[in-house]
């Protein structure tokens, strides 16, 4: 795609050299989800005193901006912004002054902890009841363990306390968090490094096939395999985590993954822990590689810290950072107290034992001049050959860009911030004693959150508990009317296409231009144009012959061919549309486009499938990528884009392996444990067939010289034959020369710096390109039927060259084509683990299956496949 656009732009430049060009309208920079540059203004907007950024989550009305600017100006030098007061770096006198000011007031509510529980409850009291709250936070920041920030060295947004991936099945929680941020749909996938191979975690069919060299094909086979492996306890339930794991996955997976990982995480073997530890780890009987199965899965587009800023921006909420509750509790005046710290700390005066927690240590490591270090954002290391439990590479999340990458290597230990309650009998019994003491405090203090309840909560559970606690505590109180929910943007939500779909023009079936909201003036102008043209089959000057009666066709042809045009284009695909758009925008020249098909967009044409609601491509998946800055800036005129780095899997020997070939491919297929590029280079050198005195003469020799006989026979040879109906030895060397082979773990299909998908599809881009009143497009019209009626100063022909010269009677050029079999799979989340799975081997007649639901993370109760 990018080369077609580049060629068209350069052809236009050459053909119009020396012509007087009008000033173009300035580029409206379209939104690019995941572009770290979109955070720049947010980062610069940090308040001087407390180091807390302004509220994020979409552009604000100018009135709101002005109000905030005045507030900031008034508070300069006081360490206050959004009523968050930080003690960090304050002199003794300054601290005393701030404490004097804060503790002089009485508050309706006090919260200990500015994490999820405390922040949600304070926000609810402010928004629903207009009540005041004081939050006291021991750390120097809000957000609890969700706190994230942009790393100074790399420009990558990272989390201070480990990766947080939002997912929930609770609609109320999802609607609540959408008040405070725009979100990007994201379905988390984790890999485990086991026996030198990257395998999906949780365990699924691909995991088992890779580790045990099996060829399980479907859930029924997987169920039978699991049943055979499982250890049975017929007369009782599993008593501990070892028995629980053995009863679910059997001895082999237990020894490889469950046992060593549990020990590294807990410093206890599974037999020493309650059964709930391994019971909550999912095991899948299909190819689903997602870590979570919840219907709502997304990441906040500007990070989690920005959500807390929005929650706490009310003037009813005051937050003291870097302040220990136990140092100031006697000075706090509150009607109600919510405590979200460790319950044993609250009752420390009793002198009882402390509850046990496991903590995490994070080693930060920057890897210079590296696109990606590992093939996924999170790679678990369950086995004993490494001391750490997992490596998190945040650059993968929201597809952030940087010339470097940053890793956080996690090790579990006993010292540090409390993360995970240790679920054994001793701690359960001790917590019951603390719980009994907490019940005696009822009416004075409410214990809320994971530390106060000695229970691990996911983020959504913490929010749900806080919302329900607020409901219970305020039952019967008179509640004010809340401001209506401002529905934040959710990239990848198919509902955002609804208005576009309904806006289809009556005549030509062409939707209105997409790509962000338009100014009202522009909307009015378009509405008037549509109104004027009703019944003529014209919208945006696109005239379709589809379904027209003979007289109607004649009338439209009469109207179109009565005019003379500066330019004529044959084909409304990329080349014809780009050149016509350039002539209209740069020179104000007219163009007539004649298109044989009944739609614009050429092979890029896409549409929303009626049965499933999923956007699909009619002529095969199109994944935009380019190294050309000019092309990237050009296409961004016509659409918002979502960053997307395409990954392809191949189904080889019953296993899903990365395509192009990389270290993971080789390790999975040949049961190797290659660890780094140097090892991979040595392995490839050993495999490669050498042609010392000449270059490879055909695609067989080219493939053998690059990957050797084994990979050639497994992948290159059968796939080439299926695609070309010729063996590689019958084709020039360029066919297999252009297939990349990687010496690392990079699983991306393309390496270009600009990779993205248009947020509303490709067809909408062409609609924008061709919306000028200088461009007329005739659909369902064969150029050779009308060429004698066309009056043009210049003609651009983008059809088959042999068709143009057919009158010579020469042989036709050979082309390969594609057939697409459409198949809807009912009530299925995903059919396969990636959007594109190639099937190179001869056991299937098709070359690949495309599942469009993966692209832009579309949602539907069904899924749709196109088998090529």
DACORRA-V337913 format. One line per field, one symbol per residue. psi: psi as a letter, one per 30 degrees, with the letter a starting at -180 (. if undefined). A space follows every 50 residues. Layout:
BEGIN
psi->???
END
This chain:
BEGIN
psi->eeeeeeeeeeeeeefgkfkkklklklkjjlkjkgjffffeeeefgkkedf hkllklhlklkeeeeeeeeeeeefgkffgkkggkkkfkgkleeeeeeeee eefflkkekkkjkhaeeeeeeeeeeeeefglkkkkkkelgllfbffkllk keefgkklkfhlkjjkklfjeeeeeefffflllkkkjkkklkjkhgkjlk klkaeeeeeeeghlhkfleeeeeeeeeeekkkiffllkfafeeeeefefl eeeeeeeeeeeeeeefgkleffllffefffjlkkgagjgkelglfjklkk fgleeeeeeeegfkffkkkjlhkkeffgfffkjkekkkjgakefeegfff gllkkklklkkjjkkkjkhkekelflekjkiflffkflelkkjffekghl klfllkkjjkkkafkakkekkjileeeeeeeeeeeeeeefgkfekkkkle efghkkkleeeeeeeeeeeeeefgkfkkklklklkjjlkjkfjffffeee efgkkedfhkllklhlklkeeeeeeeeeeeefgkffgkkggkkkfkgkle eeeeeeeeeefflkkekkkjkhaeeeeeeeeeeeeefgllkkkkkelgll fbffkllkkeefgkklkfhlkjjkkkfjeeeeeefffflllkkkjkkklk jkhgkjlkklkaeeeeeeeghlhkfleeeeeeeeeeekkkiefllkfafe eeeefefleeeeeeeeeeeeeeefgkleffllffefffjlkkgagjgkel glfjklkkfgleefeeeeegfkffkkkjlhkkeffgeffkjkekkjjgak efeegfffgllkkklklkkjjkkkjkhkdkelflekjkiflffkflelkk jffekghlklfllkkjj.
END
